[in-house]
Amino acid sequence: MPNTLYSMKKHLPNTITCCNLICGCIATGTAFYGNYQWAILMIVLGAVFDFFDGMVARLLSVSSSIGKELDSLADVVTFGVAPSSILFFLFHEVHYPELLIPIKHLLPYTAFIMAAFSALRLAKFNLDERQHQQFIGLPTPANALFWGSLVLGQHTFLTSLKFNAVFLFLFMLLFCMLLVCEIPMLALKFKNLSWKENKQRYIFLIGCLPLLLLGVSSLAAIIVWYITISIILQKKFNTL
């Protein structure tokens, strides 16, 4: 009986990680059909599973090398392939300038450049010893949540004549660069509730409050605010 309980305990974190992976697969599949609502819902649910798998592994003291590898593989799907699939379908909906009409059927596939950058971001995170207390570059869950929220909340604008495939492609490349850039990003881990030690985190959270009024687009706005405050903090520290 004790061996059975230990075996169940040992595999629980990996089971949660697999739930993250399944969510990513569902998000990818629904995105290919243009069902943005289900895609973003599955990405959010995958992010919840991603948050808890490591926590459960630490609480149960059953962390393992296979768990770390599985976690990265699941994250590539949920936070790399899934948002790229959302962009893939969006590329079929956006307006194309006349100059790009001849390659209109090819441009949607450029969306998967972001999946490659997400995989590179995750590989760097696994090896970079500097990222225990902060992130270097935009975390892949934040990137995925940004795109899901933006496409779902601003779909009418993104598919209007005011926007086009060129802007979408350049915007995607910008976020690809943010994934692997050397900009320190604020980590939201609270060791205590002290204002002095968590001033930047509290400022970020306070700034998020009015953004929640934006509805579906609020997640995208919060990620932009997160990037902005991280860049501001980096410049502040560099001048000290």
VEXDREN-2710 file (C-alpha; in Angstrom, 1 decimal):
% VEXDREN-2710
k/r/px/py/pz
1/MET/0.0/0.0/0.0
2/PRO/2.7/2.5/0.9
3/ASN/4.5/1.8/-2.4
4/THR/1.2/2.3/-4.3
5/LEU/0.7/5.7/-2.6
6/TYR/4.3/6.7/-3.4
7/SER/3.8/5.7/-7.0
8/MET/0.7/7.8/-7.3
9/LYS/2.4/10.7/-5.6
10/LYS/5.4/10.4/-7.8
11/HIS/3.3/10.6/-11.0
12/LEU/0.9/13.3/-10.0
13/PRO/3.0/16.3/-11.2
14/ASN/3.6/14.6/-14.5
15/THR/-0.1/13.9/-14.8
16/ILE/-0.8/17.6/-14.3
17/THR/1.8/18.5/-16.9
18/CYS/0.2/16.1/-19.4
19/CYS/-3.1/18.0/-18.7
20/ASN/-1.3/21.1/-19.8
21/LEU/-0.1/19.3/-23.0
22/ILE/-3.7/18.1/-23.8
23/CYS/-5.0/21.7/-23.3
24/GLY/-2.3/22.9/-25.8
25/CYS/-3.4/20.2/-28.3
26/ILE/-7.0/21.2/-28.0
27/ALA/-6.2/24.9/-28.3
28/THR/-4.2/24.1/-31.5
29/GLY/-7.0/22.1/-33.0
30/THR/-9.7/24.6/-32.3
31/ALA/-7.5/27.5/-33.5
32/PHE/-7.2/25.8/-36.9
33/TYR/-11.0/26.0/-37.1
34/GLY/-11.0/29.6/-36.1
35/ASN/-12.6/28.9/-32.8
36/TYR/-10.7/31.6/-30.9
37/GLN/-12.9/31.3/-27.8
38/TRP/-12.0/27.7/-27.1
39/ALA/-8.4/28.3/-28.1
40/ILE/-7.8/31.0/-25.5
41/LEU/-9.8/29.1/-22.9
42/MET/-7.6/26.0/-23.4
43/ILE/-4.4/28.2/-23.2
44/VAL/-5.6/29.8/-20.0
45/LEU/-6.4/26.3/-18.5
46/GLY/-3.0/25.0/-19.7
47/ALA/-1.4/28.0/-17.9
48/VAL/-3.2/27.0/-14.7
49/PHE/-1.9/23.4/-15.0
50/ASP/1.6/24.7/-15.8
51/PHE/1.5/26.8/-12.6
52/PHE/0.5/23.9/-10.4
53/ASP/2.6/21.0/-11.8
54/GLY/5.9/22.5/-10.4
55/MET/4.2/23.5/-7.2
56/VAL/2.9/20.0/-6.6
57/ALA/6.3/18.5/-7.4
58/ARG/8.0/20.7/-4.8
59/LEU/5.3/20.1/-2.2
60/LEU/5.5/16.3/-2.6
61/SER/9.3/16.4/-3.0
62/VAL/9.1/14.3/-6.2
63/SER/10.8/16.6/-8.7
64/SER/12.5/14.7/-11.5
65/SER/14.5/15.2/-14.7
66/ILE/11.8/13.6/-16.8
67/GLY/9.2/16.0/-15.2
68/LYS/11.3/19.0/-16.3
69/GLU/11.7/17.7/-19.8
70/LEU/8.0/16.9/-20.1
71/ASP/7.1/20.4/-18.8
72/SER/9.1/22.1/-21.5
73/LEU/7.6/19.9/-24.2
74/ALA/4.1/20.7/-22.9
75/ASP/4.9/24.4/-22.8
76/VAL/6.1/24.3/-26.4
77/VAL/2.7/23.1/-27.5
78/THR/0.5/25.2/-25.3
79/PHE/2.4/28.4/-25.4
80/GLY/4.2/28.0/-28.7
81/VAL/2.3/26.0/-31.3
82/ALA/-1.2/27.0/-30.0
83/PRO/-0.8/30.8/-30.3
84/SER/1.0/30.2/-33.6
85/SER/-2.1/28.3/-34.8
86/ILE/-4.2/31.3/-33.8
87/LEU/-2.1/33.5/-35.9
88/PHE/-2.1/31.0/-38.7
89/PHE/-5.9/31.3/-39.0
90/LEU/-5.9/35.1/-38.5
91/PHE/-3.5/35.4/-41.4
92/HIS/-6.3/34.0/-43.5
93/GLU/-8.7/36.6/-42.3
94/VAL/-6.6/39.8/-42.4
95/HIS/-6.6/42.3/-45.2
96/TYR/-3.7/42.0/-47.7
97/PRO/-2.3/44.9/-49.7
98/GLU/-2.3/44.4/-53.4
99/LEU/1.5/43.9/-53.4
100/LEU/1.2/40.8/-51.2
101/ILE/-1.7/39.1/-53.0
102/PRO/0.7/36.8/-55.0
103/ILE/2.1/35.3/-51.7
104/LYS/-1.2/35.4/-49.7
105/HIS/-1.3/31.7/-49.6
106/LEU/2.2/31.4/-48.1
107/LEU/2.2/34.1/-45.4
108/PRO/0.0/32.2/-42.9
109/TYR/2.7/29.7/-42.5
110/THR/5.1/32.4/-41.2
111/ALA/3.0/32.3/-38.0
112/PHE/5.0/29.2/-36.9
113/ILE/8.1/31.3/-36.7
114/MET/6.7/32.2/-33.2
115/ALA/6.5/28.5/-32.3
116/ALA/10.3/28.2/-33.0
117/PHE/11.1/31.3/-31.0
118/SER/9.0/30.0/-28.1
119/ALA/10.9/26.7/-28.2
120/LEU/14.2/28.6/-28.1
121/ARG/12.9/30.7/-25.2
122/LEU/12.1/27.6/-23.2
123/ALA/15.5/26.0/-24.0
124/LYS/17.3/29.2/-22.8
125/PHE/15.2/29.3/-19.6
126/ASN/16.1/25.7/-18.8
127/LEU/19.8/26.5/-19.0
128/ASP/20.0/30.1/-17.9
129/GLU/21.0/30.3/-14.2
130/ARG/20.1/34.0/-14.1
131/GLN/16.4/33.2/-14.3
132/HIS/15.8/31.9/-10.8
133/GLN/14.7/35.3/-9.4
134/GLN/13.6/37.0/-12.6
135/PHE/12.9/36.2/-16.3
136/ILE/15.2/37.2/-19.1
137/GLY/12.9/37.8/-22.1
138/LEU/9.1/37.5/-22.3
139/PRO/7.8/34.3/-20.7
140/THR/6.0/32.0/-23.2
141/PRO/2.8/31.9/-21.2
142/ALA/2.6/35.7/-21.3
143/ASN/3.1/35.7/-25.0
144/ALA/0.5/33.1/-25.6
145/LEU/-2.1/34.8/-23.4
146/PHE/-1.3/38.1/-25.1
147/TRP/-2.1/36.8/-28.6
148/GLY/-5.2/34.8/-27.5
149/SER/-6.7/37.8/-25.7
150/LEU/-5.8/40.3/-28.5
151/VAL/-7.2/38.2/-31.3
152/LEU/-10.4/37.4/-29.5
153/GLY/-11.0/40.9/-28.1
154/GLN/-9.9/42.9/-31.1
155/HIS/-10.9/40.6/-34.0
156/THR/-13.1/43.2/-35.7
157/PHE/-10.2/45.7/-35.8
158/LEU/-7.6/43.1/-36.9
159/THR/-9.7/42.0/-39.8
160/SER/-10.7/45.5/-40.9
161/LEU/-9.1/47.7/-43.6
162/LYS/-7.3/49.7/-40.9
163/PHE/-5.0/46.7/-40.3
164/ASN/-3.3/44.3/-42.7
165/ALA/-1.0/41.3/-43.0
166/VAL/2.2/43.5/-43.0
167/PHE/1.4/44.9/-39.6
168/LEU/0.5/41.5/-38.3
169/PHE/3.8/40.0/-39.6
170/LEU/5.9/42.8/-38.1
171/PHE/4.0/42.7/-34.8
172/MET/4.6/38.9/-34.6
173/LEU/8.3/39.4/-35.2
174/LEU/8.4/42.0/-32.5
175/PHE/7.1/39.5/-30.0
176/CYS/9.4/36.8/-31.3
177/MET/12.3/39.2/-30.4
178/LEU/10.8/39.9/-27.0
179/LEU/10.8/36.1/-26.2
180/VAL/14.6/35.8/-26.6
181/CYS/15.8/39.3/-25.8
182/GLU/18.1/40.1/-22.9
183/ILE/15.6/42.3/-21.1
184/PRO/15.0/41.3/-17.5
185/MET/11.3/40.8/-16.9
186/LEU/9.6/41.2/-13.6
187/ALA/9.0/38.0/-11.7
188/LEU/5.7/38.0/-9.7
189/LYS/6.9/35.7/-6.9
190/PHE/6.2/37.2/-3.4
191/LYS/8.4/35.9/-0.6
192/ASN/6.6/38.2/1.8
193/LEU/4.0/41.1/1.7
194/SER/6.5/43.9/2.4
195/TRP/6.0/47.0/0.3
196/LYS/9.8/47.8/0.4
197/GLU/10.8/44.4/-1.0
198/ASN/7.9/44.1/-3.5
199/LYS/7.4/47.7/-4.5
200/GLN/7.7/46.9/-8.3
201/ARG/5.3/44.0/-8.1
202/TYR/2.7/46.1/-6.2
203/ILE/3.0/48.9/-8.8
204/PHE/2.4/46.4/-11.6
205/LEU/-0.6/44.9/-9.9
206/ILE/-2.1/48.3/-9.1
207/GLY/-1.6/49.3/-12.8
208/CYS/-3.5/46.1/-13.8
209/LEU/-6.7/47.1/-12.0
210/PRO/-8.0/49.7/-14.6
211/LEU/-7.0/47.4/-17.4
212/LEU/-9.4/44.8/-16.2
213/LEU/-12.2/47.0/-17.5
214/LEU/-11.2/46.3/-21.1
215/GLY/-13.0/42.9/-20.9
216/VAL/-11.6/40.2/-23.2
217/SER/-8.7/42.4/-24.3
218/SER/-7.6/43.0/-20.7
219/LEU/-5.1/40.2/-20.7
220/ALA/-3.4/41.6/-23.8
221/ALA/-3.3/45.1/-22.2
222/ILE/-1.9/43.6/-19.0
223/ILE/0.9/41.8/-20.9
224/VAL/1.8/45.1/-22.6
225/TRP/1.9/46.8/-19.2
226/TYR/4.1/44.0/-17.9
227/ILE/6.6/44.5/-20.7
228/THR/6.5/48.3/-20.3
229/ILE/7.2/48.2/-16.6
230/SER/9.9/45.6/-17.0
231/ILE/11.7/47.8/-19.5
232/ILE/11.3/50.9/-17.3
233/LEU/12.8/49.0/-14.3
234/GLN/15.7/47.8/-16.4
235/LYS/16.6/51.3/-17.5
236/LYS/16.3/52.5/-13.9
237/PHE/18.7/49.8/-12.6
238/ASN/21.1/50.4/-15.5
239/THR/21.4/54.1/-14.4
240/LEU/22.1/53.4/-10.8
END
